[in-house]
Amino acid sequence: MTKREIRLLAVACTFIGIVLGFLIAPIKAGVSCGNNNTITNTENPRKNRK
């Protein structure tokens, strides 16, 4: 293999890895990453209105 073929193979493997990483990423499955510190009133949303 020539140096050019080795570089092409390395670049192709890198891009295939990136694409596969996006396809099987946990964020796609609905896993939330972050600080979800929101206060919500799920009981009765109109209860606190004045």
Phi and psi in degrees as GROMACS dihedral restraints (atoms count N, CA, C in turn):
[ dihedral_restraints ]
;  ai    aj    ak    al  type     phi  dphi    fc
    3     4     5     6     1   -85.1    20    10
    4     5     6     7     1   167.4    20    10
    6     7     8     9     1   -62.5    20    10
    7     8     9    10     1   -34.0    20    10
    9    10    11    12     1   -66.1    20    10
   10    11    12    13     1   -41.4    20    10
   12    13    14    15     1   -66.7    20    10
   13    14    15    16     1   -37.2    20    10
   15    16    17    18     1   -65.5    20    10
   16    17    18    19     1   -43.4    20    10
   18    19    20    21     1   -63.2    20    10
   19    20    21    22     1   -42.0    20    10
   21    22    23    24     1   -63.1    20    10
   22    23    24    25     1   -41.1    20    10
   24    25    26    27     1   -64.9    20    10
   25    26    27    28     1   -41.1    20    10
   27    28    29    30     1   -64.5    20    10
   28    29    30    31     1   -43.2    20    10
   30    31    32    33     1   -65.4    20    10
   31    32    33    34     1   -42.0    20    10
   33    34    35    36     1   -63.3    20    10
   34    35    36    37     1   -43.5    20    10
   36    37    38    39     1   -65.1    20    10
   37    38    39    40     1   -36.9    20    10
   39    40    41    42     1   -63.9    20    10
   40    41    42    43     1   -47.2    20    10
   42    43    44    45     1   -67.2    20    10
   43    44    45    46     1   -36.2    20    10
   45    46    47    48     1   -64.0    20    10
   46    47    48    49     1   -39.9    20    10
   48    49    50    51     1   -63.9    20    10
   49    50    51    52     1   -39.5    20    10
   51    52    53    54     1   -64.3    20    10
   52    53    54    55     1   -45.7    20    10
   54    55    56    57     1   -63.8    20    10
   55    56    57    58     1   -45.1    20    10
   57    58    59    60     1   -64.4    20    10
   58    59    60    61     1   -36.9    20    10
   60    61    62    63     1   -62.2    20    10
   61    62    63    64     1   -40.8    20    10
   63    64    65    66     1   -68.3    20    10
   64    65    66    67     1   -35.4    20    10
   66    67    68    69     1   -71.6    20    10
   67    68    69    70     1   -34.1    20    10
   69    70    71    72     1  -107.9    20    10
   70    71    72    73     1    18.9    20    10
   72    73    74    75     1   -67.3    20    10
   73    74    75    76     1   143.5    20    10
   75    76    77    78     1   -68.4    20    10
   76    77    78    79     1   -23.6    20    10
   78    79    80    81     1   -65.2    20    10
   79    80    81    82     1   -27.8    20    10
   81    82    83    84     1   -69.7    20    10
   82    83    84    85     1   -27.4    20    10
   84    85    86    87     1   -82.0    20    10
   85    86    87    88     1    -0.2    20    10
   87    88    89    90     1    98.9    20    10
   88    89    90    91     1     8.7    20    10
   90    91    92    93     1   -75.6    20    10
   91    92    93    94     1   127.2    20    10
   93    94    95    96     1   -93.2    20    10
   94    95    96    97     1   126.0    20    10
   96    97    98    99     1  -111.3    20    10
   97    98    99   100     1   114.8    20    10
   99   100   101   102     1   148.4    20    10
  100   101   102   103     1  -179.2    20    10
  102   103   104   105     1   -95.2    20    10
  103   104   105   106     1   104.1    20    10
  105   106   107   108     1   -99.3    20    10
  106   107   108   109     1    68.4    20    10
  108   109   110   111     1   -95.7    20    10
  109   110   111   112     1    49.9    20    10
  111   112   113   114     1   -97.7    20    10
  112   113   114   115     1   143.8    20    10
  114   115   116   117     1  -100.8    20    10
  115   116   117   118     1   120.3    20    10
  117   118   119   120     1  -126.1    20    10
  118   119   120   121     1   147.4    20    10
  120   121   122   123     1  -107.1    20    10
  121   122   123   124     1    97.3    20    10
  123   124   125   126     1   -88.3    20    10
  124   125   126   127     1   -11.5    20    10
  126   127   128   129     1   -66.2    20    10
  127   128   129   130     1   -66.1    20    10
  129   130   131   132     1  -147.5    20    10
  130   131   132   133     1   102.8    20    10
  132   133   134   135     1   -61.9    20    10
  133   134   135   136     1   -25.8    20    10
  135   136   137   138     1   -87.7    20    10
  136   137   138   139     1    -6.3    20    10
  138   139   140   141     1   -63.6    20    10
  139   140   141   142     1   -38.4    20    10
  141   142   143   144     1   -90.5    20    10
  142   143   144   145     1     0.2    20    10
  144   145   146   147     1   -76.0    20    10
  145   146   147   148     1   142.9    20    10
